[in-house]
Amino acid sequence: MAKHFADRLIEAVQKKGNPICVGLDPRLDQIPSFIKEAALEGKDRSPTAAAADSIIAFNKGIIDAVADIVPVVKPQIAFYEIFGHEGVRAYEETIKYSQKKGLIVIADAKRNDIGSTAAAYAQAFLGEVEMFSGEDEVVTPIFGADSITLNAYLGIDGIKPFIEESRKYDTGMFILVKTSNPSSGDLQDLELKEADSVYNMMGHLVDSWGADDLGESGYSCVGAVVGATYPSQAKELRRVMPRSIFLVPGYGAQGGGAADVKPCFNKDGLGAVVNSSRGIIFAYQKLDGFEEKQFGEAARQACINMREDLATVL
């Protein structure tokens, strides 16, 4: 029997000794030129196929360099879908390769819908899909991610199908609660009649939605996205959602630092994973002493630097 998602994630964080999540957000114009040149070789290559192969080669280089020191990766699907079906191929291969290397994968897809549409999303990302029938029946995972990011604007109707798949396959989810972007307060900070904010109410909902699905670690398969750029709100939400694991964006390039992410953790030093994307995967462009062909080594050093920074507050 598979292990509960939250237990797997907590165990991975403890084993690696840090809560770092590497965001695999490949921008083609920032991928080293030698990788793109190799992908373009051959007269019959389509541009999108070459782009996808460039992404795959780049991601594998990053994954190989950091897999032994970080517990989680988070590929943002928009950077893959921009290249159509070839990009989706790169996304699937990135997920599979990450898991082969022992990493937990958060599919950053921010899906949001209801009914059969939500169920289809849930099956595609977290579960398995049944195809055909009778002797020809096939049941197989499609993306096969360990978890997914979700927008809960439609309420429990849009979340329940994902919870059901998570129960079947020991997968999980991270629901947008207080995001790291500057305009998040336009909606999320609005006060309700009860004087609670929208983000606070969403936190209460997330806590209740995951209350029946706790692992042995005491954490739920229903997690929350809480930005490092709003530490005071994060502190408030940590009290509201003590059993939810936080996915924390906003560290590094968006301005969040170690002190800002500290409120996202429980007193046991657990309960959150901190994401950094550009600051790690394109570290070769910023850190001294690294050339293009050392992009993997630079990413590894960026992870080590981040690990040491987070250790000062955890």
C-alpha positions in Angstrom: 0.0 0.0 0.0 1.3 3.4 -1.0 2.1 6.0 1.7 -0.1 9.0 2.4 1.1 12.0 0.3 1.7 14.3 3.3 3.8 11.5 5.0 5.8 11.0 1.9 6.5 14.8 1.6 7.4 15.2 5.3 9.7 12.2 5.1 11.4 13.5 2.0 12.0 16.9 3.7 13.4 15.3 6.8 15.6 12.9 4.7 17.1 15.8 2.6 17.3 18.1 5.6 15.6 21.0 3.9 12.2 22.1 2.6 13.4 23.4 -0.9 11.1 23.0 -3.9 12.8 23.7 -7.2 10.5 25.4 -9.7 11.1 23.9 -13.2 10.0 26.9 -15.2 12.1 26.8 -18.3 12.3 29.9 -20.5 13.6 29.0 -23.9 15.6 32.2 -24.3 17.5 31.5 -21.0 18.4 27.9 -21.7 22.1 27.5 -22.6 22.8 27.9 -26.3 24.7 24.7 -26.6 21.5 22.7 -25.6 19.4 24.5 -28.1 21.9 24.0 -30.9 22.0 20.3 -30.2 18.2 20.1 -30.3 18.0 22.0 -33.6 20.3 19.5 -35.4 18.6 17.7 -38.3 16.7 19.2 -41.2 13.3 17.7 -40.3 13.0 19.1 -36.8 10.0 21.3 -36.1 10.7 24.4 -34.0 8.3 23.2 -31.3 9.9 19.7 -31.2 13.3 21.3 -30.9 12.1 23.6 -28.1 10.6 20.6 -26.2 13.9 18.6 -26.6 15.8 21.7 -25.3 13.5 21.8 -22.3 13.9 18.1 -21.6 17.7 18.2 -21.8 17.9 21.3 -19.6 15.5 20.0 -17.0 17.3 16.7 -16.8 20.6 18.6 -16.2 19.0 20.5 -13.4 17.3 17.4 -11.9 20.5 15.4 -12.0 22.4 18.2 -10.2 20.0 18.7 -7.4 18.1 15.4 -6.8 20.2 14.3 -4.0 19.9 17.5 -2.0 16.3 18.7 -2.5 13.0 16.9 -1.9 10.6 18.5 -4.3 10.3 20.0 -7.8 7.4 22.0 -9.3 7.1 22.3 -13.1 4.8 25.2 -14.1 2.8 23.9 -17.0 2.5 27.2 -18.8 6.2 27.1 -19.8 5.5 23.8 -21.5 2.0 24.4 -23.0 3.3 27.4 -24.8 4.9 24.9 -27.3 1.7 22.9 -27.8 1.6 19.1 -27.8 5.4 19.0 -28.0 5.6 21.0 -24.8 3.1 18.7 -23.1 5.4 15.8 -24.1 8.3 17.7 -22.3 6.1 18.2 -19.3 5.2 14.5 -19.0 8.8 13.5 -19.5 10.0 16.0 -16.8 7.5 14.6 -14.3 8.5 11.0 -15.0 12.3 11.7 -14.9 11.9 13.7 -11.6 10.1 10.8 -10.0 12.7 8.3 -11.3 15.3 10.4 -9.5 13.3 10.1 -6.3 11.8 13.6 -6.2 8.2 14.5 -5.3 6.5 16.4 -8.1 4.0 19.2 -7.7 2.2 19.8 -11.0 1.8 23.6 -11.0 -1.3 23.7 -13.2 -3.8 25.8 -11.0 -6.8 23.9 -12.4 -10.3 25.1 -11.5 -13.6 23.7 -12.6 -16.6 21.6 -11.4 -18.3 18.3 -12.0 -17.1 16.0 -14.8 -14.5 18.6 -15.9 -12.9 18.7 -12.5 -13.0 14.9 -12.3 -11.2 14.7 -15.7 -8.5 17.1 -14.5 -8.1 15.1 -11.3 -7.8 11.8 -13.2 -5.3 13.3 -15.7 -2.9 14.8 -13.1 -3.4 12.7 -9.9 -5.1 9.4 -10.8 -5.5 7.0 -13.7 -7.6 7.1 -16.8 -9.7 4.2 -18.1 -9.7 3.7 -21.9 -11.8 1.4 -24.0 -13.6 -1.6 -22.5 -13.7 -5.3 -22.4 -10.6 -7.2 -23.5 -9.2 -3.9 -24.9 -9.5 -2.0 -21.6 -6.5 0.0 -20.5 -6.1 1.8 -17.2 -3.1 4.0 -17.0 -1.8 7.2 -15.3 -1.4 10.2 -17.7 0.7 12.9 -16.0 1.1 10.9 -12.8 2.1 13.8 -10.6 2.3 13.5 -6.9 0.2 16.6 -6.3 -1.3 19.6 -8.1 -2.0 23.3 -7.4 -5.6 24.3 -7.5 -7.8 27.4 -7.6 -10.8 27.0 -5.3 -12.9 29.9 -6.5 -15.8 27.5 -7.3 -15.8 26.1 -3.8 -15.9 22.5 -2.8 -17.5 21.4 -6.1 -14.2 22.1 -7.8 -12.0 20.5 -5.1 -13.9 17.3 -4.2 -12.9 15.3 -7.3 -9.3 16.0 -6.5 -9.7 14.8 -2.9 -11.3 11.6 -4.2 -8.4 10.9 -6.5 -6.0 11.7 -3.8 -7.6 9.1 -1.5 -7.3 6.5 -4.2 -3.8 7.1 -5.2 -2.2 8.8 -2.2 -1.6 12.1 -4.0 -2.2 15.6 -2.8 -3.0 19.2 -3.7 -2.1 22.8 -2.8 -5.0 25.3 -2.9 -4.4 29.0 -3.6 -5.0 30.9 -0.3 -2.7 33.9 -0.1 -0.6 34.3 -3.2 2.7 36.1 -3.5 1.9 38.5 -6.3 1.5 42.3 -5.6 -2.2 42.5 -6.6 -3.3 39.4 -4.6 -4.9 41.8 -2.1 -7.4 43.1 -4.7 -9.6 40.1 -3.8 -7.9 38.0 -1.2 -7.6 40.8 1.4 -11.2 42.0 1.2 -13.0 41.9 4.5 -16.2 39.9 4.9 -19.1 40.7 7.1 -17.7 38.6 9.9 -14.5 40.8 9.7 -12.6 37.8 8.3 -10.7 38.4 5.1 -11.2 36.3 2.0 -7.9 34.6 2.4 -8.6 33.8 6.0 -12.0 32.3 5.1 -10.3 30.3 2.3 -7.8 29.0 5.0 -10.6 27.8 7.2 -12.2 26.0 4.2 -8.9 24.4 3.3 -8.5 23.2 6.9 -12.0 21.7 6.9 -11.6 20.1 3.5 -8.5 18.2 4.6 -9.7 17.3 8.1 -10.7 13.7 7.2 -7.5 13.0 5.2 -4.6 13.2 7.7 -1.5 11.1 7.4 0.5 9.6 10.3 2.5 12.8 10.3 -0.6 14.7 11.3 -0.7 16.6 8.0 -3.4 16.6 5.4 -3.3 15.8 1.7 -5.0 19.2 1.2 -2.3 21.8 1.4 -2.2 25.6 0.8 -0.3 28.1 -1.3 0.8 30.9 0.9 3.3 33.5 -0.4 6.5 34.4 1.4 5.9 38.0 0.4 3.2 38.4 3.1 4.7 37.0 6.3 2.2 38.5 8.7 -0.7 36.9 6.8 1.3 33.7 6.7 1.6 33.7 10.5 -2.2 34.1 10.7 -2.9 31.4 8.2 -0.5 29.0 10.0 -2.8 29.2 13.0 -5.8 28.6 10.9 -4.4 25.7 9.0 -2.1 23.8 11.4 -2.6 20.5 9.6 -2.0 21.8 6.0 1.4 21.7 4.3 2.2 25.1 2.8 3.7 25.6 -0.6 5.5 28.9 -0.3 6.3 30.9 -3.5 7.9 34.3 -3.5 11.4 33.4 -2.1 14.3 34.9 -3.9 13.4 36.6 -7.2 10.1 37.9 -5.8 11.8 39.4 -2.8 11.0 37.0 0.0 13.8 35.9 2.3 14.4 33.3 5.1 12.8 35.5 7.8 9.7 35.9 5.6 9.1 32.2 5.2 9.6 31.3 8.8 5.9 32.0 9.8 4.8 29.4 7.2 6.3 26.6 9.4 5.0 25.0 12.5 6.9 24.9 15.7 8.4 21.5 14.8 10.1 23.1 11.8 7.9 21.3 9.4 4.7 22.0 7.5 6.0 23.9 4.5 8.1 23.6 1.3 9.7 26.8 -0.1 9.8 27.3 -3.8 12.5 29.0 -5.8 12.5 28.9 -9.6 14.6 31.4 -11.6 17.0 31.9 -8.8 18.0 28.2 -9.0 17.5 27.0 -12.6 19.2 30.0 -14.1 21.7 30.5 -11.4 24.5 30.1 -13.9 23.6 33.6 -15.2 24.0 35.2 -11.8 26.5 33.3 -9.7 30.2 34.1 -10.2 32.5 31.4 -11.5 30.0 29.5 -13.6 29.8 29.2 -17.4 26.8 28.0 -19.6 27.9 24.4 -19.6 28.0 24.5 -15.8 24.3 25.4 -15.4 23.7 22.2 -13.4 26.5 22.9 -11.0 25.3 26.5 -10.6 21.8 25.3 -9.8 23.2 22.9 -7.2 25.2 25.8 -5.6 22.1 28.0 -5.5 20.2 25.2 -3.7 23.1 24.9 -1.2 23.0 28.6 -0.6 19.2 28.5 -0.1 19.5 25.6 2.2 22.0 27.5 4.4 19.9 30.6 4.3 16.7 28.7 5.4 18.7 26.9 8.2 19.3 30.3 9.9 15.5 30.5 10.8 14.4 26.8 10.9 
